[in-house]
Amino acid sequence: MRYLILGTTEALRPDGTPLPLGGARLRALLAALAVRGGRPASVGELAGDVYGDDPPQDAPAALQALVGRLRRILGREAVVSTPGPGYRLVAGPDDIDLYVFERRAAEAAARLDAGDPDTAAALLREALGLFRGPALADLPDPAGVRPEAQRLAALRHRVEADLRRGATDGLVPELTELTTASRRTCAGAPPTDSYRN
């Protein structure tokens, strides 16, 4: 199973076909579990992620019902109960697009530092291509700030790699996006929400 959270949350079967996740709360729960990369989360943390500032009267019971629905879609073994109480998505970093992106971006940065801009540019194009929209789109706004900052850093590295290898065509829109994001950050606003492949 693969989990996509760099855009609207999706779960893909091994053959690549999406599972029908249903409503926003189920997607939020899956995103909240997936962003933790297989680490456990308490019921309180998950309720905060899923319901935000407007939790239901009995949030733990509502969350338990939501977990039951998610298990019916993904399979009972995909979401396990943990002591605390809490839950954990049974998935490794290679199963979650956010962690695949982070690994490829780190590999690319190392290649760029080693003087290999061609490989760095290719890895960064592949990593940036994993974004299908705003990261963690199904969670409250602050959740997507870190992945968006990482996306912008990867884009900066990709532009640098392209400049080093003399591939300057098409860089103006990306440089404009980076400049705009930098201005917004300096002004205290969150980074932009524009995405390119």
N, C-alpha and C positions, 0 to 999 in steps of 0.2 A: 504494500500500500504506500502511496506517496501523498504527501500533504502540501498543498500550495497555500501560502499565506502572504505572498508578495503581490497582493491584489485581493479580489474577492476570494474568500476561503473556499477551497475545493479539496475533495478527497478523491484520489484516482486509484482504480483497481490496478493490479499488476499489468494488465493489457493496455492501460492508459485511458480507459473509459471512466468518466466521472460517476460518482455515486450521487444519488439525489439527496442532498442535505436538508432540503426544506427551508424553514424560516430563518430569520436573522438571529434569533437566540441560539439555535443549533450551530450556525456558522460561527457565532461569537464564542461559544463554548469550545468548539474545535480549534479555533484560532488561539484561544487562551491556553489550551493544553499544548498545542503545537509550538507556540513561541517559547515554551520552556524546554524544548528539545528532549523530551522523554524524562525530565525531572518531575518529581511530584509537586502538586500545588494543593494548598489547603482549601477547604470548602469556602472559607471566608475570602481568600484571594480570588478564587474562581467566580464567586458571587459578585464581587466587586468588578471583575472584568466583564462579566456577562450583563449585569443589570446596571452598572454605573451608579449614578446618584439616585436612581429610582428603583430600589429593590422591592420585590413583592413582600407581602406581610410575613410569610415564612420562607425566607430565601433558601435556607438549607434544604427544605423539603422540595421546593420548586427546582433547585439545582439537581437534586437526586432524580427527580422525574425527567429532567432534561438529559442527564447522563444515561438514563435507561433508554430514552429515545435514540440517543447517539449510538449506544451499543447495538441497538437493533439494526441500525444502518451500517455501521462499520464492522460489526461482529463483537460478541461479548468480550473476547480476549483483547480487543484493541484498546480498551480503556479499563484500567484496573484500579481497584480501591487501594488506598495506602493508609498507614496509621496516621492518626492526627486529628480528625479524619480528613481524607483528601482523595485525589485521583491523579492518575498518571497515564499519559498516552504512551502506548507501547510502540515506540518509534525511535530510530537512531537519527543522527545528524544527516546521514545521506538520504533519509526519507522525507526531509522537510526542506523546501526550497530556500528558506532564509539561511539555513546553515550551509547549504551547497553554495549559495551566493557568497557568504562570508569566507568560505574556504578558497573558492576560486579567486576572489578579490585579493586575499592574502598571498596566494601563489603568484598572482600577477604582479603585485607590488614587489615581491622578492625578485621576480624576473626583471622588472624594470630597474631595481637597485643593482642587479647583476649586469646591467648593460644589454639586456635582450628585449628591446622595445617591440619587436615583431611578435614574439610569444606573449608578452604582456598585453599588447593590444588585442590579440585573439582571445585570450582568457577573459579579459575585461568585457569584450563584446558578448561573449557567452554568458558571463555573470550578469551583466546588465539586462540581457534578454530574458532573464527569469522574472523580471518585474512586469506584471500585467496591469498595473495601476497602483494606487497608493497602498503601501505595505500595511498589513493588519487592518484593512479597510472595515472589517466587521467588529473592531474593538473601538473604544473611545479614542478620540484624537491623540492624546499624549502617547499612546502605545506605539504609534507609527513613527515617532520622532527619531529614534535611534536608527531604524532601518533606512529612513529617508536620508539621514546624515551620512550613513554608510554608502548609500547609492550615489550621493553627490561626491563623496571622496573617490569612489570608484570611477565616476565620470571624469573627475579631475585627472586621475592617473591615466585613464584611457586617452584623454586629450593630450596629456604630456607624452605618452607613448607614441601617439600619431605624429606629434610635432617632431619628436626625436627621429622618427623614421621618414620624415618628409611628406607625410600624407596629410596635407592641410585642407583638402577639399571637404566642404560640409562642416567645418568646425565652428563657423560663426554662430549658428543657432545654439550650439552647445556651450560656447563661451558666453553667450548672452544669458543663457539659463544659469550658469554658474555665477555670473556677476550679479544677477537678480537675486539669487539665493543668498549670496554673500551680503548684499545690502539688507535683505530682510532679516538675516541673522544679526547683523550689527544693530538693526533697529529693534531687536528683541522679539521679532515675529518668528514663527516656525518656518522651516525650509519650504520651498515650493512643492507643489503637487503635480509637476509635469513629468511625463514619462516618454521615453523613446526606446526603440530597439535598435 
